[in-house]
Structures are given as C-alpha cells and as structure tokens.
Amino acid sequence: MVIHSICGKDEYSLLKVKHRELGTIKLCFECWEVERGNQNLLPSCSGDCDGCRY
C-alpha cells in the first residue's frame, strides 16, 4: 500500500503525477482535481505526445 503525498490516505489506486513544488508524488483523484485546478501539476512527458496536448 502507498501513502498519499498530500492528504495521507493509504490506497492502492493513487495517481503518480509531477507537482510544480513537490516533484513526483502520488495523489488520490480528489486531490488531483484540486491540484490540477490550482495549476500545480506538470506534464509527465516532454510535451511532444498527444496525451499532453490540451
């Protein structure tokens, strides 16, 4: 089991993301939505793949 980087939940289904201030961390979906809304999440690749283009 993995411990959540922000809210401390113990879960198996955490999302691995690159955070603007914290680096690579694990988040639950609820915190992912908040951090995404605050524009704290960075693309997980160099930006040349179709998944990173908005």
C-alpha positions in Angstrom: 0.0 0.0 0.0 1.2 3.5 -0.8 0.7 6.6 1.4 -0.8 9.6 -0.3 1.7 12.6 -0.6 -0.8 15.3 0.4 -3.8 14.0 2.4 -2.1 10.9 3.9 -4.6 8.3 2.7 -3.4 4.6 2.4 -4.6 3.5 -1.0 -3.5 1.2 -3.9 -5.0 3.3 -6.7 -3.1 6.6 -6.3 -2.2 8.7 -9.4 1.5 9.4 -10.0 2.0 13.0 -11.0 4.6 15.7 -11.3 3.8 18.5 -8.9 5.2 22.0 -9.5 6.5 22.3 -5.9 6.8 18.8 -4.6 8.2 16.9 -7.6 6.9 13.4 -8.4 4.2 12.4 -5.9 1.2 10.1 -5.5 -2.3 11.6 -5.3 -5.9 10.4 -4.9 -8.4 11.6 -7.5 -9.9 14.2 -5.2 -6.6 15.9 -4.5 -5.6 15.6 -8.2 -8.6 17.6 -9.1 -7.8 20.3 -6.6 -4.1 20.5 -7.6 -5.0 20.5 -11.3 -7.4 23.3 -10.7 -4.6 25.2 -8.9 -2.3 24.6 -11.9 0.2 22.8 -9.7 0.5 19.7 -12.0 3.1 19.4 -14.8 3.0 17.2 -17.9 4.6 13.8 -17.2 6.4 13.8 -20.5 8.4 16.3 -22.6 5.2 17.7 -24.2 5.5 16.1 -27.7 3.0 13.3 -27.2 -0.7 13.6 -28.0 -1.7 12.9 -24.3 -0.1 16.2 -23.1 -1.7 18.5 -25.7 -4.8 20.2 -24.5 
